[in-house]
Amino acid sequence: SGFDDGRIVRFDARGNLIRTVSQTGGRPLGLRFHPDGSLLVCDAVRGLLRVNLPGGRTECLADEAEGVRIGFADDLDIDKAGRYVYFTDASSKWHYNEDLFDLIEHGGHGRLLRHDLKTGETTVLMRDLQFANGVTLGPDDAYVLVTETGGYRVHRYWLTGERAGSHEVWLDNLPGFPDNIRFNGHDRFWLALPLPRDSMLDYLAPYPVLRLALMQYVRYRSLPMNHMAFVLGIDLQGRVVANLQHHGDDAFRFITQVLEHEGWLYCSSLQERTLARVSLARLPVTASA
């Protein structure tokens, strides 16, 4: 897990902090282990990084793509061969802690990128996304899914077969802001939604002048935050098969990532100081908690 002070730390299976693995000097967000044992990191400040373990020595793999600087590296996944890294630049204009400005402006500054670890080349696969966020490869690396937080949707970009190089909307009109998405390796994707949809932002979508006024307001005052835990489980056909929600002051709020591992769902949050886990054995196929 990454922290605001640039640390990457290791937790045990119960969510207890063990030790600091590395200090990136930026803001580490998405983390994935490469088959060679190194750790690849989307650092919102520095770009795509590799952390060599043990020791924690850090190198930058990519900080620009097609001449445009990566302004907000967010999340990543690595193909099974260990050659390609698929990752997002959430916004080439707005930076870390400015994500709300990107969502309000609705300017389409997000990109889906691919980095070739063999050649060092970084390619833009999709552009003009409304805050490109979570990334996960599907079964057999046939496609990659990318969440578009400001568009309330998930895109599928095909990597193999007759549709290779094309993309489509895989999930649309979601009930909240989608963040990270993770494949469990078998039959399900887990999608974290930190917040439900905001009626004010929906109303302001066609009015750029009013959105600009709201941007000026949030520079000095915070918008109210809904205390809610929200996770969706989605099958390979894009159907919601688990709907996990909890409202209230005791909710593990603002969940940004969900990872399934050995019968548990592990949840992380930008607002909480710990991890949370939920036993899959206690959940029905379609659930509301």
GIVEN-V800905 format. One line per field, one symbol per residue. ss: DSSP state (~ for helix, > for strand, _ for the rest). phi: phi as a letter, one per 20 degrees, with the letter a starting at -180 (. if undefined). A space follows every 50 residues. Layout:
ss=???
phi=???
This chain:
ss=_>____>>>>>_____>>>>>>>____>>>>>>_____>>>>>___>>>> >>____>>>>>>_>>__>>___>>>>>>_____>>>>>>_________~~ ~~~~~____>>>>>>>_____>>>>>>>>__>>>>>>_~~~_>>>>>>~~ ~_>>>>>>________>>>>>____>>>>>>>>____>>>>>>>>>__~~ ~~~~___~~~~~~~~~~~_________>>>>>>>>____>>>>>>>>___ ____>>>>>>>__>>>>>>______>>>>~~~_______
phi=.dcfenfdcddefenefeaeebcenccfcfcbeegenfdecedgedoecd dedfonfdceebcbblndffeafcbbbcfffmedddbddgbfdedgmdff ffffflemdebdccdefeeneddeeccmeemfcfcbeegllfbcdcedgf dlbcdddedcmfegndbbfecclfebefdfcceencbbdddecfbfgdff fffegecfffffffgffffdceefdfebdbbddcefenefdbcdcbdpfe ffelfdbcceblncdddcbedddbecccfffedfgdccd
